[in-house]
Amino acid sequence: MSREMQSALTNFKRCADEAPKGTYENTKSLNEVIGGAVDQLMRDIRALGLKADACDHAFVLEAAIYGYVKQSNPDCSLFPVSEGFGSAMDGPARDRVIAQTERDRDFIRSMPQAISDNG
């Protein structure tokens, strides 16, 4: 997995985990879908009596699914907006970004980043 994809998924997941309630709902939903798909795959593999490691390899699977969805929707603003928010969570702008997001909650909801708005 490339460093770029690892960073993109990490930032996307940070957005899903850290965004204030009522914001970035499509990011949170897609994160749950991807995580659920990987969890189900691991359960199915284990049901066959095989090992399915839940460490770094699971993250690689998540990254592959994330990359697939992202590449399938090149015009969808969900990805760069979510990754941008997530990238701010480790920096000095964290508190300001969260406060602005809370303040601009209604505007963010109206942004054309919804998955259904883009295909």
Secondary structure as UniProt FT lines:
FT   HELIX           3..18
FT   TURN            21..22
FT   HELIX           25..47
FT   TURN            48..49
FT   HELIX           56..72
FT   TURN            74..75
FT   HELIX           78..87
FT   HELIX           88..90
FT   TURN            92..93
FT   HELIX           94..103
FT   HELIX           105..110
FT   TURN            112..113
FT   HELIX           115..118
//
